[in-house]
Structures are given as structure tokens and as C-alpha cells.
Amino acid sequence: MSKDSAILSDPQGSRVADGDENTGRGNWTNKREYILSMIGYAIGLGNIWRFPYIAYKNGGGAFLIPYFVTLFLCGIPFFFLENAIGQFCSQGPINMWRAVPILQGVGFSMVAMNTFVSIYYNVIVAYSLYYMFASFQFPLPWSSCFSNCSTMSIVSCSVNGVLVANWTQENTTCPSSDMITASVRSPSEQYWDLVALQRSSGLDETGPIVWHLALCLLLSSILVSAALIRGIKSSGKVVYFTATLPYVVILILLIRGVTLEGAQDGIEFYIGSQSNLTKLTEAQVWKDAATQTFFSLSIAWGGIGTLASYNNFHNNMFLDSVVITLINHGSSVFAGFAIFSILGHMAHIYGKPVGKVVKEGFGLAFIAYPEALAKLPVSPLWSVLFFLMLFIVGLDTQFTQIEVITTCLFDAFPEIFKSKRAVLTIGTCVIVFLLGLPCVTRAGIYWVTLIDQFAASWMMLIVAFIEVIGLCYIYGGNRFIEDIEMMIGNKSFCFWLWWRACWFFISPCIILVILFWSLINFAPPTYGQVHYPAWGLALGWCMVAAILIWIPVVAGYKLIKAEGSLWKRLKFLCSPSEDWHPYLDIHRGERYSKERCHTFNCNVAGLSLSPSVFPCPAGEQSTCEQNSNAETGKGCCASFTRNLLGYHVP
């Protein structure tokens, strides 16, 4: 039975439906499910808890200029590239490197990086679940102090070497040089450290498992496995809820926020009149904009290509790429209004400048914002909504990260896993859950920060740079464009001029600048004032090695297994393998057709001549050897010719 016409059934719940174009792997039920899944994946926690702070720090509204400029210079080009390559071959991030076999290790690195990220992302989803459950109390448990806490810093005056705490009440003036500020923890900070995390003093002090976090981690893993039990067929239905609910919640929080006293101050600080256009002259601002663009779009993690691999072959992935990336960046800006309106209200209550209450990352999501919500009337309602939004946003991203792993395994062993989709998904989620248990011990937050800093930061930049070099310079940009035109139709020279400029020059240069800047300014990670021990930093570098080692190892293995001289092996592995082509025969056309790829050629005077060009004498039909025909850019995956004496005659 041919791959094109078979309708596969699966007693355990198939990822394939009768109406699917690709009956071997399955397709999205409709375009909406793909768009919503991609939006859910691309719009992650960084859009909510990192972008607002980055925008505020880099000039407010002025930051939107470099943010959207870098989107058009490198964000959309990379998103388009990964979208196109996944849709063309209908394979995951490992098998897509059949286009350049020597770089297949890049696919393994993507999966390794994705695995590390999925471990700690699952833990962050568990944090959000715990806080959501804790919000079903009145008053909120972080609204009052446990011991020795305050919402204001304590300022003492040093008088003749003696600290006087109540000097303001005695109508005594104190020179600024004698003022000593003692930092105190707010109630929300105490709750985060002492109750939610039960945080130890450092990575050396692991402590027991924090069971309420472990149970939330288990619940998160169960929800992910349930949503992915039938692959995209089940997750495609879930995203109707998970991809749209966050926007509803953000809108509700924004409407509530702008009605609060002091909200205008927060928004002015965010992107209002206090925007600083002079910041545009600082290189750091542009570097932060490009970095945020890469992280928020999840470039080089393998998820974009994986989701695109389930598209119909002639889907217009170019339009999808533009729409999804614009929605992504617009969502970041939209979420910032909801965040800063409520932070402005908190600053108004405390009588502080907005800049004194703004935090990023965990500090914003689990300390500053919960503290602000606790000041609102009916605070449990707003807190439940906020953490429900964080939970859903994290869950959406986790869906795709697990799908990347299962898709690679399915593509590698289709006969084994074809009828065991549920087992594969559950097994993957169980492993990710078990690997996440160290992150829910009392030292768990240190592990989460360590993985985030080493496995999910500039690793992505290295993989992305090799990806664009491999596809545009080794596989061939012109050949890649011809592949895209097989899917979306021919485009004008002017249309491709911009994408050529981005893929060949602009985007790689931006990545190199960010990468070198990040390495030059690299500092060992810390959590607050807590520094990591030497063995912890060494473990972080081991994570880096575990991600990148696949690139040279796979390339070396393939060079050893290939035949011929070193130069011929290298040329062979830099040419597409015979398995590189559109998944279905019907889409291969003349460039990738079996008839063309299996033509026997005639060996005449040591040269390989096609019978259609030169009649082949009897008995001189040669055996076949793969040639990618790279010189002419025809791109036949397996146009089998006999390339003798280093010559090739098409």
C-alpha cells in the first residue's frame, strides 16, 4: 500500500485522520489549530514577565523601535526559515538535517536543548499552579508578614557610631552620608522564599522535596500528557482554550488596572511620556531588543519546525510567519500595559517611584505582582486570574516542547511508535517529571536558574547561527528558495531579495554580535545575593557540553562511516541525502521525482552521461552513486550518477 493513499488506523488513538493529506504522519485538522498552537508556543512566559521590564529599562516606548526593527531583520526571517524547512520535509528537527547530513548533530542539539528547557519550564508551570491554588483564600496568604518584614526599607542614622532607628520621630536631621538603609523582605517575598519554595541557603543544601510543588509538578505533567495523548489531534483541540484564554485574562486585568489610582504613572513609566529616546544611541538597547526577539519567538528550539511539519504541503507558511511573529510582539506590548498599570497603583500606595517596585522574571511574577494584587478589592479573584494566565501560557509552550521530543522519536522509529502514540507521550512526560524532581527540592530554584542561564540562553544563538549557515551556505540559499516555491508558488526576484539579504548576511551578523557580546560580558549566574559553588558552575558547563557535543560527534561519526577520500566524504556529507525530499511522492515534482532520481547513467570514458543526452552503449550502464547536483542547484535528492575522476556531466 503506498504512502500516499494509505489510511492508517490506530487502536490507541491515531494521530492520523481520514481527511489528512499526509497519512503517514498526520496533519492539522484545520489551519486554526496550527495557528493557535504556534501562537501558544511562541508567546511564552518571557512575553509577560521579561518584556515589560526590558522595555522599561531600555527607554520605555523608545524601546519599541529597536524591538520591531530586530523583528523584521532577524525574527521574521528566522521564523520563516524554520517554518519552511519543517513544512517542506514533514520531519522533526533531526530528520530535517537530511538536507545537510554533516550537520545532523544540530538537530540532536535542538532536541537536547529543548529537553533541558522542558524540565525547568514544567517546574515554572508547577509554581503557577501552586500560586493559583493558594489564591483561593481570603485574605491572600502573602498579604501579611510572617516575621520581621515590611513594605518599606528601614533607614537608620549613624550618630557617633550608634544606629538610631527613630531619628525621624525626634525631629533630628541626619546627613545622607550617615544614613544606613537596611533591606527588609516584603510579605510576598517572605511567602515566596519561606512557604512556596522553602528555599535553602544555596545549591549545596539540597534538602527534602517540597511536596506541594512536587504534586503540582505531577499535575502539570498529567495535564500535558493528556493534552498530547493523540499528538496534534488532541492538542489541536486544547489550544482553542489555552491559546485564547490568556488574552481574555490580560484584557480583564488591564481594564481593572487602568481604573486604579496611580495606574497612569505606571503606564507612563512603561511606554508613556517618560520614554527616553536618547537610549536608542546605546548599543545595549539594540542588543536587548534582538535577544528578546529571539527568546520570545523560541528560535532554534525545534518547536517551530516541528509544528510546521504537520502542515499541508502547499500551506502558505510565509503569511503564517508574518502574522504569528507580529501577534507575538504585539502580545508582549499588550501584556506590559496590564502589568504596569497595577504596578503603578502599588507604587502609588507605597509612595514610591514606579522604578522601585518593578522587577523581572520570578521577582515580577511571584513577588511584585502578587503583592500588588493583594492590595486590590476582591484580591483572590484577580490573583486566581493572573496565575491561571501564567499557568496556561506555560502549559502551551510545554505542549510543543514535549511534542518536539515525541515527534523526533516517532520519525526515527515510525514502525515501533505508530500504534503506541499514547505510550510514547506518557513515557516522555514521566521522564521529564522525574528529571524535574531536583527542581522542587528546597534548592530547586537554584537548579531552575542554573538550567535557565546555561542551557536556554546563548546556546540558542550558537545553534541558530549554525542553522542559518548550514541551510543558506551549504545546502544553498537558491535551492532552498526553489523548495519554498514548490510549496507557495513562484515569487518575484524583488520578493526574494530581502530574504536573501537577511538569511545570507543581516541575520547571521546580528546573531554573531549578540553571541560575542554575551560571551564577553558573561558573568557566573547568581540567585539574588546567593552565589553558586564551583561544582554547580561546572555542572552548568556540562549542560552546555551536553547540548553542543552532538554537532562534532555526529559529524565525525558520519565522516568515518562515509567512503572515499576525506574531501569526497566531506562533499558527500555536505550534499542532501537520498532521503531528503517532500514526504509524499505527489509533491516531489520533477526535481525530486523517483524516475529522475533512479535514472541509470552511462559510463563513457570515465564520465557520467545521462542516457537522455548521450545514448548508452550496451553493457556500459554504471552502478549508481548519489550526486546532489549542487553545481546546478537542481536539488535532486538522489539523482544517481557515476561521478568518476571528480567530473560530473548532467
C-alpha positions as CSV (number, residue, x, y, z in Angstrom):
1,M,0.0,0.0,0.0
2,S,1.5,3.3,-1.0
3,K,2.3,6.1,1.5
4,D,0.1,8.5,-0.5
5,S,-3.1,6.6,-0.3
6,A,-3.0,4.5,2.9
7,I,-5.4,5.3,5.6
8,L,-3.8,4.2,8.8
9,S,-5.8,3.2,11.8
10,D,-4.5,3.2,15.4
11,P,-6.3,1.3,18.1
12,Q,-4.8,3.5,20.8
13,G,-6.0,6.8,19.2
14,S,-4.3,7.8,16.0
15,R,-2.6,11.0,15.1
16,V,-3.9,10.4,11.6
17,A,-7.5,11.1,10.3
18,D,-9.2,10.0,7.1
19,G,-9.0,13.5,5.6
20,D,-5.3,14.0,6.2
21,E,-3.1,14.8,3.2
22,N,-0.2,13.0,4.9
23,T,-1.5,9.7,6.0
24,G,1.9,8.6,7.3
25,R,2.3,11.3,9.9
26,G,-1.0,13.1,10.0
27,N,-1.8,16.8,9.5
28,W,-3.5,19.5,11.5
29,T,-7.3,19.2,11.4
30,N,-7.5,22.7,10.1
31,K,-5.5,25.9,9.8
32,R,-6.9,27.4,13.0
33,E,-5.4,24.7,15.2
34,Y,-2.0,25.2,13.7
35,I,-2.1,29.0,14.1
36,L,-3.3,28.8,17.7
37,S,-0.7,26.1,18.5
38,M,2.1,28.2,17.1
39,I,0.8,31.3,18.9
40,G,0.6,29.4,22.1
41,Y,4.2,28.1,21.7
42,A,5.7,31.4,20.6
43,I,4.0,33.5,23.3
44,G,5.6,32.3,26.5
45,L,6.3,33.5,30.0
46,G,9.1,35.8,28.7
47,N,6.5,37.9,26.9
48,I,4.7,38.6,30.3
49,W,7.4,38.7,32.9
50,R,10.5,39.7,31.0
51,F,9.5,42.1,28.2
52,P,7.8,44.8,30.3
53,Y,10.9,45.1,32.5
54,I,13.3,45.1,29.5
55,A,11.1,47.8,27.8
56,Y,11.1,50.0,31.0
57,K,14.8,49.6,31.5
58,N,15.7,50.5,27.9
59,G,13.8,53.7,27.4
60,G,10.1,52.7,27.6
61,G,8.3,53.4,24.4
62,A,11.5,54.2,22.6
63,F,12.4,50.5,23.1
64,L,9.6,49.5,20.7
65,I,11.6,50.9,17.8
66,P,14.6,48.5,18.1
67,Y,12.2,45.8,19.2
68,F,10.2,45.8,16.0
69,V,13.3,46.6,13.8
70,T,15.0,43.5,15.0
71,L,11.8,41.6,14.4
72,F,11.9,42.4,10.7
73,L,15.7,42.0,10.5
74,C,16.1,38.6,12.2
75,G,12.9,37.5,13.9
76,I,10.6,37.0,10.9
77,P,13.5,35.7,8.6
78,F,14.4,33.0,11.1
79,F,10.8,32.1,11.8
80,F,10.1,31.9,8.1
81,L,13.2,29.7,7.5
82,E,12.3,27.2,10.3
83,N,8.7,27.2,9.2
84,A,9.6,26.5,5.6
85,I,12.1,23.7,6.3
86,G,9.7,21.8,8.6
87,Q,6.8,22.1,6.2
88,F,8.8,21.1,3.2
89,C,10.2,17.8,4.5
90,S,7.4,17.0,7.1
91,Q,10.0,15.9,9.6
92,G,11.2,16.9,13.0
93,P,14.4,18.8,13.8
94,I,16.7,15.8,13.5
95,N,15.5,14.4,10.1
96,M,15.2,17.8,8.6
97,W,19.0,17.8,8.5
98,R,19.0,15.2,5.8
99,A,19.4,18.4,3.7
100,V,22.9,18.7,5.1
101,P,23.8,15.3,6.7
102,I,27.1,16.6,8.2
103,L,25.1,19.0,10.4
104,Q,22.6,16.5,11.6
105,G,24.1,16.9,15.0
106,V,22.4,20.3,15.1
107,G,19.1,18.6,15.2
108,F,20.2,16.5,18.2
109,S,21.4,19.7,19.9
110,M,18.0,21.2,19.3
111,V,16.3,18.3,21.0
112,A,18.8,18.3,23.9
113,M,18.3,22.0,24.5
114,N,14.5,21.5,24.2
115,T,14.7,18.7,26.8
116,F,16.6,20.9,29.3
117,V,14.1,23.7,28.8
118,S,11.1,21.4,29.1
119,I,12.4,20.2,32.5
120,Y,12.6,23.6,34.2
121,Y,9.6,25.0,32.3
122,N,7.5,22.3,33.7
123,V,8.6,23.4,37.2
124,I,7.6,27.0,36.5
125,V,4.2,25.8,35.4
126,A,4.0,24.0,38.8
127,Y,4.9,27.2,40.6
128,S,2.0,28.9,38.8
129,L,-0.4,26.1,39.7
130,Y,0.6,26.3,43.4
131,Y,0.0,30.0,43.5
132,M,-3.3,29.7,41.7
133,F,-4.5,27.2,44.3
134,A,-3.1,29.4,47.1
135,S,-5.1,32.3,45.7
136,F,-8.4,30.6,46.8
137,Q,-8.1,32.2,50.2
138,F,-9.1,35.5,51.7
139,P,-7.1,37.3,52.6
140,L,-4.3,36.2,50.3
141,P,-1.6,34.3,52.3
142,W,1.1,36.7,51.2
143,S,-0.8,39.8,52.2
144,S,0.6,40.0,55.8
145,C,4.0,39.5,57.3
146,F,5.3,36.3,58.9
147,S,8.1,37.9,60.9
148,N,10.4,40.8,60.6
149,C,9.1,42.1,57.3
150,S,8.0,45.4,55.9
151,T,6.8,47.0,52.8
152,M,9.3,49.9,53.3
153,S,13.1,49.8,53.8
154,I,14.3,50.8,57.3
155,V,16.6,53.8,57.3
156,S,18.7,54.3,60.4
157,C,21.1,57.1,61.2
158,S,24.6,56.6,62.5
159,V,25.1,59.0,65.4
160,N,28.6,58.8,66.9
161,G,28.8,55.1,65.7
162,V,25.4,54.3,67.2
163,L,22.5,53.4,64.9
164,V,19.4,55.3,65.7
165,A,16.2,53.9,64.1
166,N,13.7,56.5,65.2
167,W,15.6,59.6,64.3
168,T,12.8,60.9,62.1
169,Q,10.4,61.0,65.1
170,E,12.8,63.0,67.2
171,N,12.9,65.8,64.6
172,T,16.6,65.1,64.1
173,T,18.3,65.7,60.8
174,C,20.7,63.1,59.5
175,P,23.4,63.8,56.9
176,S,22.9,61.5,53.9
177,S,26.4,60.1,54.4
178,D,25.3,58.8,57.9
179,M,22.1,57.2,56.6
180,I,22.2,53.4,56.6
181,T,19.4,51.6,54.7
182,A,18.5,48.1,56.0
183,S,16.8,46.0,53.4
184,V,13.8,44.0,54.6
185,R,11.6,41.5,52.9
186,S,8.1,42.2,51.9
187,P,5.3,39.8,52.8
188,S,5.1,38.4,49.3
189,E,8.9,37.9,49.2
190,Q,8.7,36.1,52.5
191,Y,5.9,33.9,51.2
192,W,7.8,33.0,48.0
193,D,11.0,32.1,49.9
194,L,9.7,30.5,53.1
195,V,6.4,28.9,52.1
196,A,6.3,28.3,48.3
197,L,9.9,27.4,47.8
198,Q,11.0,26.7,51.3
199,R,14.3,27.9,49.9
200,S,17.6,26.7,51.3
201,S,20.7,28.8,51.7
202,G,22.3,27.6,48.5
203,L,22.8,24.8,45.9
204,D,24.9,22.9,48.5
205,E,21.9,22.5,50.8
206,T,19.5,20.4,48.7
207,G,17.1,19.5,51.4
208,P,14.0,17.3,51.0
209,I,11.4,17.5,48.2
210,V,8.9,20.3,48.7
211,W,5.8,18.1,48.4
212,H,3.2,20.7,47.4
213,L,5.4,21.7,44.5
214,A,6.1,18.1,43.6
215,L,2.3,17.4,43.5
216,C,1.8,20.5,41.3
217,L,4.6,19.2,39.0
218,L,2.9,15.9,38.8
219,L,-0.5,17.5,38.0
220,S,1.2,19.6,35.3
221,S,2.8,16.5,33.7
222,I,-0.5,14.7,33.8
223,L,-2.3,17.6,32.0
224,V,0.4,17.8,29.4
225,S,0.3,14.1,28.7
226,A,-3.5,14.1,28.5
227,A,-3.4,17.0,26.0
228,L,-0.8,15.3,23.8
229,I,-2.2,11.7,24.1
230,R,-3.1,11.7,20.4
231,G,-0.4,14.2,19.3
232,I,-1.6,17.2,17.4
233,K,-5.1,15.7,17.0
234,S,-5.8,16.2,20.7
235,S,-3.5,19.2,21.4
236,G,-5.1,21.0,18.5
237,K,-8.4,20.9,20.3
238,V,-7.0,22.0,23.6
239,V,-5.4,25.2,22.2
240,Y,-8.8,26.6,21.3
241,F,-8.9,27.2,25.1
242,T,-5.3,27.6,26.1
243,A,-4.2,30.0,23.3
244,T,-7.1,32.4,23.7
245,L,-7.8,32.5,27.5
246,P,-4.6,34.4,28.3
247,Y,-5.7,37.3,26.1
248,V,-9.1,37.4,27.8
249,V,-7.4,37.4,31.3
250,I,-4.9,40.1,30.2
251,L,-7.8,42.2,28.9
252,I,-9.7,41.8,32.2
253,L,-6.5,42.7,34.3
254,L,-5.9,45.7,32.0
255,I,-9.4,47.0,32.4
256,R,-9.2,46.6,36.1
257,G,-5.7,48.1,36.2
258,V,-6.4,51.3,34.3
259,T,-9.3,52.1,36.7
260,L,-6.9,52.2,39.7
261,E,-5.3,55.3,41.2
262,G,-1.7,55.6,40.1
263,A,-2.2,53.4,37.0
264,Q,-1.3,56.3,34.7
265,D,2.0,56.7,36.4
266,G,2.8,53.0,35.8
267,I,1.9,53.3,32.1
268,E,3.8,56.5,31.7
269,F,6.8,54.7,33.1
270,Y,6.2,51.8,30.7
271,I,5.9,53.4,27.3
272,G,4.4,56.8,28.0
273,S,5.8,60.4,28.1
274,Q,8.8,59.2,30.3
275,S,10.2,57.3,27.3
276,N,13.8,58.1,26.7
277,L,14.6,58.4,23.0
278,T,18.3,59.0,23.8
279,K,18.5,55.4,24.8
280,L,18.4,54.5,21.1
281,T,22.0,55.6,20.8
282,E,23.1,52.9,23.2
283,A,24.2,49.6,21.7
284,Q,23.0,47.7,24.8
285,V,19.4,48.6,24.0
286,W,19.6,47.1,20.5
287,K,21.3,44.0,21.9
288,D,18.5,43.6,24.4
289,A,15.9,44.1,21.7
290,A,17.4,41.4,19.4
291,T,17.9,39.0,22.4
292,Q,14.3,39.4,23.5
293,T,13.1,38.9,19.9
294,F,15.0,35.5,19.7
295,F,13.8,34.3,23.0
296,S,10.2,35.3,22.7
297,L,9.9,33.6,19.2
298,S,11.6,30.4,20.5
299,I,14.0,30.4,17.6
300,A,16.3,27.3,17.2
301,W,14.5,25.2,19.8
302,G,13.0,22.9,17.2
303,G,9.4,23.7,18.0
304,I,8.6,25.9,15.0
305,G,9.8,23.3,12.5
306,T,8.0,20.5,14.4
307,L,4.6,22.2,14.4
308,A,5.1,23.2,10.7
309,S,5.9,19.6,9.8
310,Y,2.2,18.7,10.2
311,N,1.0,21.4,7.8
312,N,-0.3,20.6,4.3
313,F,2.5,20.8,1.8
314,H,1.0,23.9,-0.1
315,N,0.2,25.8,3.0
316,N,1.3,29.5,2.8
317,M,3.8,29.4,5.6
318,F,5.2,32.8,4.6
319,L,2.0,34.6,5.6
320,D,1.7,32.4,8.7
321,S,5.2,33.5,9.8
322,V,4.5,37.2,9.4
323,V,1.1,37.0,11.2
324,I,2.4,34.9,14.1
325,T,5.5,37.0,14.8
326,L,3.6,40.2,14.7
327,I,1.0,38.8,17.1
328,N,3.9,37.6,19.3
329,H,5.4,41.1,19.6
330,G,2.1,42.8,19.9
331,S,1.1,40.4,22.8
332,S,4.3,41.5,24.6
333,V,3.3,45.1,24.4
334,F,-0.3,44.4,25.3
335,A,0.7,42.4,28.4
336,G,3.0,45.2,29.5
337,F,0.1,47.6,29.9
338,A,-1.7,45.2,32.3
339,I,1.5,44.6,34.3
340,F,2.5,48.3,34.7
341,S,-1.0,49.7,35.3
342,I,-1.2,47.6,38.5
343,L,2.4,48.1,39.5
344,G,1.7,51.9,39.2
345,H,-1.1,51.5,41.6
346,M,1.2,49.7,44.1
347,A,3.8,52.4,43.8
348,H,1.1,55.0,44.5
349,I,0.0,53.2,47.7
350,Y,3.6,52.9,49.0
351,G,4.5,56.4,47.9
352,K,7.5,55.1,45.9
353,P,8.6,55.7,42.3
354,V,7.4,53.0,39.9
355,G,11.0,52.1,39.2
356,K,11.4,51.0,42.9
357,V,8.7,48.3,42.6
358,V,9.5,47.0,39.1
359,K,11.2,43.6,38.9
360,E,11.7,41.0,36.2
361,G,11.4,37.2,35.9
362,F,10.4,35.4,39.1
363,G,10.6,38.6,41.1
364,L,7.8,40.1,38.9
365,A,5.6,37.0,38.6
366,F,5.8,35.7,42.1
367,I,6.7,38.7,44.3
368,A,5.9,42.2,42.9
369,Y,2.7,41.4,41.0
370,P,1.1,39.2,43.7
371,E,1.9,41.9,46.2
372,A,0.2,44.5,44.0
373,L,-2.9,42.2,43.6
374,A,-3.1,41.8,47.3
375,K,-3.9,45.5,47.6
376,L,-7.0,45.3,45.3
377,P,-10.5,44.7,46.4
378,V,-11.6,41.1,45.9
379,S,-7.9,40.3,45.6
380,P,-8.4,36.5,45.4
381,L,-10.3,36.9,42.1
382,W,-7.5,38.9,40.4
383,S,-4.9,36.6,41.8
384,V,-6.6,33.5,40.5
385,L,-7.0,35.1,37.1
386,F,-3.3,36.2,36.9
387,F,-1.8,32.8,37.9
388,L,-4.3,31.0,35.7
389,M,-3.0,33.0,32.9
390,L,0.7,32.2,33.8
391,F,-0.2,28.5,34.1
392,I,-2.0,28.4,30.7
393,V,0.8,30.4,28.9
394,G,3.4,28.0,30.3
395,L,1.4,24.9,29.6
396,D,1.0,26.0,25.9
397,T,4.8,26.2,25.5
398,Q,5.3,22.9,27.3
399,F,2.9,21.2,24.8
400,T,5.2,21.9,21.9
401,Q,8.4,21.2,23.8
402,I,7.2,17.7,24.6
403,E,5.9,17.4,21.0
404,V,9.4,18.1,19.7
405,I,10.7,15.1,21.6
406,T,8.0,12.7,20.7
407,T,8.0,13.8,17.0
408,C,11.7,13.1,16.7
409,L,11.2,9.6,18.2
410,F,8.2,8.9,16.0
411,D,10.1,10.0,12.9
412,A,13.1,7.9,13.8
413,F,11.1,4.7,14.7
414,P,7.8,5.0,12.9
415,E,7.1,1.3,12.8
416,I,7.6,1.0,16.5
417,F,5.6,4.0,17.7
418,K,2.9,4.1,15.0
419,S,0.5,2.2,17.2
420,K,2.0,3.3,20.5
421,R,1.5,7.1,20.4
422,A,-0.1,7.2,23.9
423,V,2.7,5.1,25.4
424,L,5.4,7.4,23.8
425,T,3.7,10.6,25.1
426,I,3.2,9.2,28.6
427,G,6.7,7.8,28.8
428,T,8.2,11.2,27.7
429,C,6.2,13.1,30.3
430,V,7.1,10.7,33.1
431,I,10.8,11.1,32.3
432,V,10.5,14.9,32.2
433,F,8.7,14.7,35.5
434,L,11.3,12.6,37.2
435,L,14.1,14.8,35.9
436,G,12.3,17.8,37.3
437,L,12.1,16.5,40.8
438,P,15.5,18.0,41.9
439,C,14.0,21.4,40.9
440,V,11.3,21.0,43.5
441,T,13.6,20.4,46.4
442,R,14.5,23.2,48.8
443,A,17.4,24.1,46.5
444,G,15.1,23.8,43.4
445,I,15.1,27.4,42.5
446,Y,18.9,27.3,42.2
447,W,18.6,24.4,39.7
448,V,16.0,26.2,37.7
449,T,18.1,29.3,37.5
450,L,21.2,27.3,36.6
451,I,19.4,25.5,33.7
452,D,17.9,28.7,32.5
453,Q,21.3,30.5,32.4
454,F,23.4,27.8,30.8
455,A,21.0,25.6,28.7
456,A,18.5,28.1,27.5
457,S,20.4,31.4,26.8
458,W,23.2,31.8,24.4
459,M,23.1,28.1,23.4
460,M,20.2,29.1,21.3
461,L,22.3,31.7,19.5
462,I,25.0,29.1,18.6
463,V,22.5,26.6,17.2
464,A,20.7,29.4,15.3
465,F,23.9,30.6,13.7
466,I,24.9,27.1,12.5
467,E,21.4,26.5,11.3
468,V,21.3,29.6,9.0
469,I,24.8,28.9,7.7
470,G,24.1,25.3,7.0
471,L,20.9,25.9,5.1
472,C,21.9,29.1,3.2
473,Y,25.6,28.5,2.5
474,I,26.0,24.7,2.5
475,Y,22.6,23.4,1.3
476,G,22.3,26.5,-0.8
477,G,20.0,29.6,-0.5
478,N,18.9,29.4,-4.1
479,R,18.0,25.7,-3.7
480,F,16.1,26.4,-0.5
481,I,14.1,29.2,-2.3
482,E,13.2,26.7,-5.0
483,D,12.0,24.3,-2.4
484,I,9.8,27.1,-0.9
485,E,8.4,28.0,-4.3
486,M,7.3,24.3,-4.7
487,M,5.0,25.0,-1.7
488,I,3.8,28.5,-2.2
489,G,4.4,29.2,-5.9
490,N,6.9,31.3,-7.8
491,K,7.7,34.7,-6.4
492,S,9.5,37.7,-8.0
493,F,13.2,38.4,-7.7
494,C,12.4,41.5,-5.6
495,F,10.4,39.4,-3.2
496,W,13.4,37.1,-2.5
497,L,15.9,39.9,-2.5
498,W,15.0,40.9,1.1
499,W,15.0,37.4,2.4
500,R,18.3,36.6,0.7
501,A,19.8,39.7,2.4
502,C,18.5,38.6,5.8
503,W,19.5,34.9,5.5
504,F,22.9,35.4,4.0
505,F,24.1,38.5,5.8
506,I,21.9,40.5,8.2
507,S,20.6,37.8,10.5
508,P,23.9,35.9,10.8
509,C,25.7,39.1,11.6
510,I,23.1,40.1,14.3
511,I,23.5,36.6,15.9
512,L,27.3,36.9,15.9
513,V,27.2,40.3,17.5
514,I,24.8,39.2,20.3
515,L,26.7,35.9,20.8
516,F,30.1,37.6,21.2
517,W,28.6,40.3,23.4
518,S,27.0,37.7,25.6
519,L,30.2,35.7,25.9
520,I,32.4,38.8,26.6
521,N,30.0,40.0,29.3
522,F,29.3,36.6,30.7
523,A,29.1,36.5,34.5
524,P,28.5,33.4,36.7
525,P,24.8,33.2,37.5
526,T,23.5,34.1,40.9
527,Y,20.1,33.9,42.6
528,G,19.7,37.2,44.4
529,Q,22.8,37.5,46.6
530,V,23.4,33.8,46.6
531,H,26.4,32.6,44.6
532,Y,26.8,29.2,43.1
533,P,29.6,26.8,44.2
534,A,32.3,25.8,41.8
535,W,30.8,22.4,41.3
536,G,27.5,23.9,40.4
537,L,29.1,26.2,37.7
538,A,31.0,23.1,36.4
539,L,27.7,21.3,36.1
540,G,26.3,24.2,34.2
541,W,29.1,24.0,31.7
542,C,28.4,20.2,31.4
543,M,24.9,21.1,30.3
544,V,26.4,23.3,27.6
545,A,28.6,20.4,26.5
546,A,25.7,18.0,26.6
547,I,23.9,20.3,24.1
548,L,26.7,21.2,21.7
549,I,28.7,17.9,21.8
550,W,26.3,16.3,19.3
551,I,27.4,18.6,16.5
552,P,31.0,17.4,16.2
553,V,30.2,13.9,17.4
554,V,27.6,13.2,14.7
555,A,29.7,14.9,12.0
556,G,32.7,12.8,13.0
557,Y,30.7,9.6,13.0
558,K,29.3,10.3,9.5
559,L,32.8,11.2,8.2
560,I,34.1,7.9,9.5
561,K,31.2,5.9,8.0
562,A,31.5,7.5,4.6
563,E,33.7,6.1,1.8
564,G,36.4,7.7,-0.3
565,S,39.0,10.3,0.4
566,L,38.4,12.9,3.1
567,W,37.5,15.6,0.6
568,K,35.0,13.3,-1.2
569,R,33.5,12.3,2.2
570,L,33.1,15.9,3.1
571,K,31.5,16.8,-0.3
572,F,29.2,13.8,0.0
573,L,28.0,14.8,3.5
574,C,27.5,18.4,2.5
575,S,25.1,17.3,-0.2
576,P,21.5,16.2,0.6
577,S,21.0,12.6,1.4
578,E,18.8,10.4,-0.8
579,D,16.0,10.6,1.8
580,W,15.8,14.4,1.5
581,H,12.6,15.3,-0.3
582,P,9.0,16.1,0.3
583,Y,7.4,13.4,2.4
584,L,4.7,12.4,-0.3
585,D,5.6,11.3,-3.8
586,I,2.8,13.6,-5.2
587,H,4.7,16.7,-4.0
588,R,8.1,15.8,-5.3
589,G,7.6,17.0,-8.8
590,E,10.4,16.8,-11.4
591,R,13.1,18.0,-9.0
592,Y,12.6,15.2,-6.5
593,S,10.8,12.5,-8.6
594,K,11.8,8.9,-8.2
595,E,12.0,8.5,-12.0
596,R,14.7,11.2,-12.2
597,C,16.5,10.1,-9.1
598,H,16.8,6.5,-10.2
599,T,17.9,7.0,-13.8
600,F,20.9,4.8,-14.7
601,N,23.6,6.8,-16.4
602,C,26.2,5.7,-18.9
603,N,29.9,5.5,-18.1
604,V,31.8,6.7,-21.2
605,A,35.5,7.5,-21.0
606,G,35.2,7.8,-17.2
607,L,32.4,10.4,-17.4
608,S,28.8,10.1,-16.3
609,L,26.4,10.9,-19.1
610,S,22.7,10.8,-18.9
611,P,21.1,8.5,-21.5
612,S,18.8,11.3,-22.5
613,V,21.9,13.3,-23.5
614,F,24.2,10.5,-24.8
615,P,23.0,7.1,-26.0
616,C,24.3,4.5,-23.6
617,P,26.1,1.5,-25.3
618,A,25.0,-1.9,-24.1
619,G,26.8,-3.2,-21.1
620,E,28.1,0.2,-20.0
621,Q,25.3,1.2,-17.7
622,S,27.0,2.1,-14.5
623,T,26.1,1.4,-10.9
624,C,24.7,4.4,-9.1
625,E,26.3,6.8,-6.7
626,Q,24.5,9.7,-5.1
627,N,25.1,13.1,-6.5
628,S,23.1,16.1,-5.3
629,N,23.8,18.1,-8.4
630,A,24.8,21.1,-6.2
631,E,26.7,22.8,-9.0
632,T,23.5,23.5,-11.0
633,G,21.3,23.9,-8.0
634,K,18.7,21.5,-9.4
635,G,18.4,19.9,-5.9
636,C,17.5,16.3,-6.9
637,C,17.8,14.4,-3.7
638,A,19.1,11.3,-5.3
639,S,19.9,11.9,-8.9
640,F,22.1,8.7,-9.0
641,T,25.1,9.3,-11.2
642,R,28.6,7.8,-11.5
643,N,30.9,10.7,-10.6
644,L,34.3,9.3,-11.9
645,L,37.6,11.2,-11.8
646,G,35.9,14.1,-10.0
647,Y,33.8,15.1,-13.1
648,H,30.1,15.3,-13.4
649,V,28.2,15.8,-16.6
650,P,24.5,16.5,-16.1
